[in-house]
């Protein structure tokens, strides 16, 4: 089956760089599956799980805390704010994040809408992390 | 002339100094390697970020309501200087170079009638600049209790700068830090953060035949508004890492020199010690012989 190059980088290191058959990435406006020869796109990502398919099987699941992806017909580059393989996610840490993010949102209740929105995004990302940790 | 006992004492103290500087040199070398590896690991993200920004920036640059971070406030009156230095000394001219560079910049800007605000990162820069420019300080950040600089710190700093930009507290933001050229050479330099200097978009288009026509989700401007703060953070992160690597490089060189100097000093002192010892023996002999002759 045709493949494209998937690169996953976080500010601290390069996590993944190899040809894959399909990748499902959590774009802000809904998850999207990317196959080779996809139209060029730049999308923003929300907190969620990237699923990688190779040889007809799902081989890799990585949780990302938001970021960006650049898609071209032959290559997909994901710039993640933070990325961890789902298998190593800790449920306790995820729960703690949710609590912290919710507290931050509550604290931002009287701030400008943009700030509230950002806090809300963080809560959503943290909840997605919790879910991913529970599923693993 | 110093007595034998004094000389022995001095030789011993210089010897223990040499031991310390030697140990510090080796510690710095080990930490330098780690810092370099970290800087290396951060490079792919920065490169890809640059590529994405180049294609996006070209699409938005002409629009009148492009984000502030890209085009600035349109004024050039209030300058924010972020001065990055190390937390510790004993590193040769490393901190002084950055401090001197910052001082020259502040003076030049003020001579032009601009308002200058200073934000220091690292204790050494703060102490260096505080006496002369204390009134321009708006903050001092210190990572002396942070074991390993991570992206977290850079992100925090970027958030703070962004908030200040939103509040209209400055027009131009410049970062001053020691660029890591090699282990033995760090160059104090400046980098403009805001308005952002976008990478030129001349590499992407010609290689792939047609210019890449990207679809954007959400729109260009929203994307750019989210990307630019990330880019700011990544640039700060890079500066912090280079600063850390440069610091260890500079410390290594300084400690190597100190070790060598201590060795030279020990040689000189030992020579002096032996001469004095011999002179003493000769003197005693003469005293004995002349005493025997007198009898």
Interface residues (C-beta under 8 A of the other chain):
Chain A: X7 X9 X10 X11 X12 X13 X14 X27 X28 X29 X39 X40 X41 X42 X43 X44 X68 X70 X72 X77 X79 X81
Chain B: X38 X41 X42 X44 X45 X48 X49 X51 X52 X55 X56 X150 X151 X154 X208 X212 X213 X214 X215 X216 X217 X218 X222 X223 X226 X227 X230 X233 X234 X237
